[in-house]
């Protein structure tokens, strides 16, 4: 079996590109082992639950204020290093829980350089594909009232609107998409690259554009 795998590997590339591929694999292995350990340690210190087989390739920024604010399921993959996904990663993955915000990531879900920022709750189901540079926000960051934005006291935060975001199972979110507060995305839905989602997306539909609208319905076999 190993000889067959080696023969397939040699046949897939012209020499000397094999050396480049092997070098990339070595760098990926080192990065994943190092950053997985660092991320697990951070989450442990923050009393956040992490399932088995977490894999993190590249630096991940984590910010929470409460214990157990982040929960990560089994077999989750997080890409943050530019070479970990050549679709064009622009930033590290960010998991931010402000005030009492929470982030829950289901089993077998993958993220590439995504930014998740929560004041309420962000929930990703199982087997969700989150493309590179996706932003998921369950709040507005600032008040929509200019007087409140100018307020420098601690009370200004109570005027920031926030509403939970829920993403179902088997959802695919294309690169550079933005999911805004209060959105629910149904199971197996697809969000196109660069879409700005401001409304609920029903299950088994393809949404794209700014603002995102339904472009087609997926027909599933029984």
QUIKAZI-V257745 format. One record per pair of residues at least 4 apart in sequence whose C-alpha atoms are under 6 Angstrom apart, sorted by the first residue. I is the first residue (numbers start at 1). J is the second residue. D is the distance in whole Angstrom. If there is no record, write none. Layout:
BEGIN
i	j	d
I	J	D
I	J	D
END
This chain:
BEGIN
i	j	d
28	32	6
31	35	6
31	57	6
32	36	6
32	56	5
32	57	4
35	39	6
35	56	6
35	58	6
36	55	6
36	56	5
43	48	5
44	48	6
46	67	6
47	67	5
47	68	5
48	68	4
48	70	5
48	71	6
49	71	5
50	72	5
51	72	6
51	73	5
51	74	4
52	74	5
53	75	5
54	75	5
54	76	5
55	77	5
56	77	6
56	78	5
56	79	6
57	79	5
57	80	6
57	81	6
58	80	4
58	81	4
59	80	6
60	92	6
60	93	5
60	94	6
61	94	5
62	94	6
62	95	5
62	96	6
63	96	5
64	97	5
69	102	5
70	102	6
70	103	5
70	104	6
71	104	5
72	105	5
73	105	6
73	106	5
73	107	4
74	107	5
75	107	6
75	108	5
76	108	5
76	109	5
76	110	6
77	110	5
78	110	6
78	111	5
78	112	6
79	84	6
79	112	4
80	92	5
80	93	5
80	112	6
80	113	5
82	89	5
89	132	6
91	113	6
92	113	5
93	113	4
93	114	5
93	115	6
94	115	5
95	116	5
96	117	5
97	101	5
97	102	6
97	117	6
97	118	5
98	118	6
98	119	5
100	119	6
101	118	5
101	119	4
101	120	4
101	121	5
102	121	5
103	121	6
103	122	5
103	123	6
104	123	5
105	124	5
106	124	6
106	125	5
106	126	4
107	126	5
108	126	6
108	127	5
109	126	6
109	127	4
109	128	5
110	129	5
111	130	5
112	131	6
112	132	5
113	132	5
113	133	5
114	133	5
114	134	5
114	135	6
115	135	5
116	136	5
117	137	5
118	138	5
120	163	6
120	164	5
121	164	5
122	164	6
122	165	5
122	166	6
123	166	5
124	167	5
125	167	6
125	168	5
125	169	5
126	169	5
127	169	6
127	170	5
128	170	5
128	171	5
128	172	6
129	172	5
130	173	5
131	173	6
131	174	5
131	175	4
132	175	5
133	175	6
133	176	5
134	175	6
134	176	5
134	177	5
134	178	6
135	178	5
136	178	6
136	179	5
137	180	5
137	181	6
138	162	6
138	163	5
138	164	6
138	165	6
138	180	6
138	181	4
139	161	6
139	162	4
139	181	5
140	161	6
142	160	6
143	149	6
143	159	6
143	160	5
148	156	6
151	156	6
163	181	5
163	182	5
164	182	5
165	181	6
165	182	5
165	183	5
165	184	6
166	184	5
167	184	6
167	185	5
168	185	6
168	186	5
168	187	5
169	187	5
170	187	6
170	188	5
171	187	6
171	188	5
171	189	5
171	190	6
172	190	5
173	190	6
173	191	5
174	191	6
174	192	5
174	193	4
175	193	5
176	193	6
176	194	5
177	193	5
177	194	4
177	195	5
177	196	6
178	196	5
179	197	5
180	198	6
183	199	6
183	200	5
184	200	5
185	200	6
185	201	5
186	201	6
186	202	5
186	203	4
187	203	5
188	203	6
188	204	5
189	203	5
189	204	5
189	205	5
189	206	6
190	206	5
191	206	6
191	207	5
191	208	6
192	208	5
195	208	5
195	209	5
195	210	6
195	212	6
196	210	5
196	211	5
196	212	5
197	212	5
204	218	5
205	216	6
205	217	4
205	218	6
206	214	6
206	215	6
206	216	5
207	212	6
207	213	5
207	214	4
207	215	5
208	212	5
208	213	6
END
